[in-house]
Amino acid sequence: MSFLFVTLALALGIALVTGGRLRNIAATQLRRPNILAAAVGIQLALEVLHPTRGIAGRLASALLVVSYLLLLAFCAANLRLRGLAVVAVGIGLNGTVIALNAGMPVRAPEAAVEKTTKHHAERPSDRLTFLGDIILVPALRQSLSFGDLIMLVGLVDVLFHCSRNPATRRRVSSAQGTLAPPVRTAA
């Protein structure tokens, strides 16, 4: 979770330093925010509870996959926001690895990995391990996946564009829509 907060802070910082405004971000209309709230709520609950064994562990793994599906549904509902398709790719990569392995494999010694619903030390039976948490970030005491890095780029893009004046964003997207070449017909 600390990576998410660092990412959001970095994205907000870049948006503001480059002339964006927080009020523009706050004014951005999101479609289906209830889906996002449900997905984040599930992940926060799993982060606190850490069920990993028995029926509770299997239910928690299923709920984690559901939360990723909800995040993808939220992204699909908001694809009009520039950069959110990139975020969806990162979420999809992470969700796929988690669904295939009942959690995200972490490439580190087993003793160094706290087993949670979401993470476990990489096992020989894990699949797509190159998409797991293989990038160690000692400063955050965390490991990251390529999906996390893709989400970082996407979130920076989303917040950068949302921080701009909404009227300017609409004018630019409308102008781009009118630049289509004329259709020629045979005479």
Secondary structure, DSSP 8 states (H G I E B T S, - for coil): -HHHHHHHHHHHHHHHHTT--HHHHHT---S-HHHHHHHHHHHHHHHHH---SHHHHHHHHHHHHHHHHHHHHHHHHTTTSTTHHHHHHHHHHHHHHHHHHTSEEE-S-GGGS---SSEEE--TT-SSGGGSB-EEEGGGTEEE-HHHHHHHHHHHHHHHHHTS-HHHHHHHHHHHHHTS-------
